[in-house]
Every structure is written in structure tokens, then in C-alpha cells.
């Protein structure tokens, strides 16, 4: 997993989690869903890169 992709995945997870929690406090369901989607996209990116690493070995 390249360090650039690893950082991108981690950033998406952190931003998504922060957005989700902030929206929950404010009561904004739309932003909360968008934050959850961003967090899920970061997790999926991380898993994709880990899978690519396994095949390289």
C-alpha cells in the first residue's frame, strides 16, 4: 500500500467520522449520512489497498 493512498484513506475516514458526529450534534440528517458515506469510502479504499498488497507478495 503506497503511503499516499494510505494517507488518503485515513483522511477520508477521519473527515467522515468528524462530519458524521458534528452533524449528529446539530441534528442534520443529510450531512450525517454524507459523513457516514465518506467514512465508508475511506474504509473501502483501505481494504482495497490491503488486498492489492496481499497479491503482490
N, C-alpha and C positions, 0 to 999 in steps of 0.2 A: 504494500500500500504506500503510495507516494505520500510524502509528508504534506504536500499541498492539498491533496484530496482528503487526507485525514483531518487537516485543519478546517477545511470547508465543511465536512460532515459534523465536526464538533461545534462549529459556529452555528450551523443550522439548528442543531439540537438545542443549544443554549438560547438562541434568539427565539425559537419556537416555544420553549418552555417558559421563558420570561414573558412573552406576548400572551400566552395562554393564562398564566397566573394573574397578570395585570388586568386582562380583560375580565377575568372571573371576579376580581375585586370590584371592578367598575360596573359589572353586570351586563357587559356587551357580549352577547352570544355569538355574533358573527365573527368578531375578532378572536374570540376564544377558539372557535372552530378553525380559523386560519392558522392560529398558533399551533394547534394540535397537528394540523396537516404539515406544517413546516417542520415540526419536531419529528414526525413520522418519516418525512422525506430525508432528514438527516440520518435517522437510524437505518433507513433502507440503503442510503449511499454507503454508510459504514459497512453494512453487511455485504454489499456488492463488492467493495474493495477487498474485504477479507476473503471472500470467495475467489477472487482473482489471484490473491496471494497463495491460496492453497493449491491452485492449479499450476503455479509457477514452480513449485517445489518438486 
